[in-house]
């Protein structure tokens, strides 16, 4: 096996199964097959970049305790971003357990049978998986059907998922499923053709807190495109007894197309959804639910749904708001949303919660909704509701 190592301006060609000890700063290792990849990962050091040549790599790679340092992450990336390598198959196409200061960029992960990408804390102390960056990944075709996720994050803190595309995950799974994750952002991602009854695009549960979903697009992304909270077995919470499924979540400037419900607040203690478009939800605009019930759990509460546009059909949407038992709907805030019935514009929605400054019958003036363009035309009367453009609050 041959790996090419670049040290500053010096290129060294290495034949063998380990890295030379003198390579300590600015190293770039180029690999061309899964055997080399796994060997290099086993010896990776802070500051190293591992570049995968174009081609198909066998999935199922598992790496424990891949540890970079602040300002010197371990980077796993494409040697040529225009021809990203494909990691195919495996229970998980790629799995990291207990990583810190690690970045994955410009990779395609496809055809896994469990989760496309799995990152976890190894079941160890809280905070052992942290400072993870996922950028420009494509995760697709996680099969067969069932509870199978595109990206599974368990006990991951201080993370960023940016400009990724996740499509066709398991019917009961999530595009991104977070269990006990904290202080993260999901930005500019696309979720497409995934999930089914019980599935969703993004889910944060099991003690997940302080996570933001920004400028993302959801196209038929499951039963609940955004599941803010959920239902988690007691041993899997991080921390173990938080009293909520999720807390202090933020969703803003997103576009959600289809799905049975645009967003569900499920056992959550504080979540804000603002400046989003929900286009043709199948049954509900939003849901307020409680799936985990017990003396230590707060009722689903303190949600905000403000400055959004909900464009629906009367023959599809059963109710704008669905409220389940054991919740605290009186603590929710609705304000300044635009409700527009596409097939009967004169129809006003019957809301089961009071709303301040809500408007109905206002045509948002999407640029080309049939073509998937949900930008607002200049002078749209729906503003300031809906996604904010760059440079405009």
Secondary structure, 3 states (H helix, E strand, C coil): CEEEEEECCEEEEEECCCCCCCCCCCEEEEECCHHHHHHHHHCCCCCCEEEECCCEEECCEEEECCECECCECEEEEECCHHHCCEEECCCEEEEEECCEEEEEECCEEECCCCEEEEEECCCCCCCCEEEEEEECCEEECCCCCCCCCCEEEECEEEEEEECCEEECCCCCCEEEEEECCEEEEEECCEEECCCCCCCEEEEEECCEEEEEEECCEEECCCCEEEEEECCCCHHHCCCCCCCCCEEEEEEECCEEECCCEEEEEECEEEEEEECCEEECCCCEEEEEECCCCCCCCCCEEEEEEECCEEEECCCCCCEEEEECCCECHHHCEEECCEEEECCCCCCCCCCCCCEECCEECCCCCEEEHHHCEEEECCCCCCCCCCCCCCCCC
